[in-house]
Amino acid sequence: MRVVVVTKEGRDYSRGVNDWLREFERRTGKELEVMDPDTREGEGFSRTYGVVEYPTILALSEDGKVMMSWRGATLPTINEVSYYAMEGV
């Protein structure tokens, strides 16, 4: 399972996202993939998955299907996302 956080730096919500990511890593021991939609890779990823709102968190299956998504500045709980970040789910 792959969990990707698509976010932009320097926005009103950026500090909240960075704090949430640090707390996620502290509580779970796992670091989530963070992608900037303004990079070449991020732009392609965002286009593929229809990401137009930031931040967006996507939980993807091994074959790239969206299992769950969270969009907007109201971030999910760490428990909601940690399920998808576990190995072998």
Contacts in CASP RR format, 6 or more apart in sequence:
PFRMAT RR
TARGET T0000
AUTHOR 0000-0000-0000
METHOD contacts of the structure
MODEL  1
MRVVVVTKEGRDYSRGVNDWLREFERRTGKELEVMDPDTREGEGFSRTYG
VVEYPTILALSEDGKVMMSWRGATLPTINEVSYYAMEGV
1 59 0 8 1.000
1 60 0 8 1.000
1 61 0 8 1.000
1 62 0 8 1.000
1 67 0 8 1.000
1 84 0 8 1.000
1 85 0 8 1.000
1 86 0 8 1.000
1 87 0 8 1.000
1 88 0 8 1.000
1 89 0 8 1.000
2 33 0 8 1.000
2 59 0 8 1.000
2 60 0 8 1.000
2 62 0 8 1.000
2 64 0 8 1.000
3 32 0 8 1.000
3 33 0 8 1.000
3 57 0 8 1.000
3 58 0 8 1.000
3 59 0 8 1.000
3 60 0 8 1.000
3 81 0 8 1.000
3 84 0 8 1.000
3 85 0 8 1.000
4 32 0 8 1.000
4 33 0 8 1.000
4 34 0 8 1.000
4 35 0 8 1.000
4 45 0 8 1.000
4 57 0 8 1.000
4 58 0 8 1.000
4 60 0 8 1.000
5 17 0 8 1.000
5 21 0 8 1.000
5 32 0 8 1.000
5 33 0 8 1.000
5 34 0 8 1.000
5 35 0 8 1.000
5 55 0 8 1.000
5 56 0 8 1.000
5 57 0 8 1.000
6 35 0 8 1.000
6 36 0 8 1.000
6 37 0 8 1.000
6 42 0 8 1.000
6 45 0 8 1.000
6 46 0 8 1.000
6 51 0 8 1.000
6 54 0 8 1.000
6 55 0 8 1.000
6 56 0 8 1.000
6 57 0 8 1.000
6 58 0 8 1.000
7 13 0 8 1.000
7 14 0 8 1.000
7 17 0 8 1.000
7 34 0 8 1.000
7 35 0 8 1.000
7 36 0 8 1.000
7 54 0 8 1.000
7 55 0 8 1.000
7 56 0 8 1.000
8 14 0 8 1.000
8 36 0 8 1.000
8 37 0 8 1.000
8 38 0 8 1.000
8 54 0 8 1.000
9 36 0 8 1.000
11 54 0 8 1.000
12 73 0 8 1.000
13 54 0 8 1.000
13 55 0 8 1.000
13 72 0 8 1.000
13 73 0 8 1.000
16 75 0 8 1.000
17 55 0 8 1.000
17 75 0 8 1.000
20 75 0 8 1.000
20 78 0 8 1.000
21 32 0 8 1.000
21 34 0 8 1.000
23 78 0 8 1.000
24 30 0 8 1.000
24 32 0 8 1.000
24 78 0 8 1.000
24 81 0 8 1.000
24 82 0 8 1.000
25 31 0 8 1.000
25 32 0 8 1.000
27 78 0 8 1.000
27 82 0 8 1.000
28 78 0 8 1.000
28 82 0 8 1.000
28 85 0 8 1.000
30 82 0 8 1.000
30 85 0 8 1.000
32 57 0 8 1.000
32 81 0 8 1.000
32 85 0 8 1.000
35 41 0 8 1.000
35 42 0 8 1.000
35 45 0 8 1.000
35 46 0 8 1.000
36 42 0 8 1.000
37 43 0 8 1.000
37 45 0 8 1.000
37 46 0 8 1.000
37 51 0 8 1.000
37 54 0 8 1.000
45 51 0 8 1.000
46 52 0 8 1.000
49 58 0 8 1.000
49 66 0 8 1.000
51 58 0 8 1.000
53 71 0 8 1.000
53 72 0 8 1.000
54 72 0 8 1.000
55 71 0 8 1.000
55 72 0 8 1.000
55 73 0 8 1.000
55 75 0 8 1.000
56 69 0 8 1.000
56 70 0 8 1.000
56 71 0 8 1.000
56 72 0 8 1.000
57 69 0 8 1.000
57 70 0 8 1.000
57 71 0 8 1.000
57 75 0 8 1.000
57 76 0 8 1.000
57 81 0 8 1.000
58 66 0 8 1.000
58 68 0 8 1.000
58 69 0 8 1.000
59 66 0 8 1.000
59 67 0 8 1.000
59 68 0 8 1.000
59 69 0 8 1.000
59 81 0 8 1.000
59 84 0 8 1.000
59 85 0 8 1.000
60 66 0 8 1.000
60 67 0 8 1.000
61 67 0 8 1.000
67 84 0 8 1.000
68 80 0 8 1.000
68 84 0 8 1.000
70 76 0 8 1.000
70 80 0 8 1.000
70 81 0 8 1.000
83 89 0 8 1.000
END
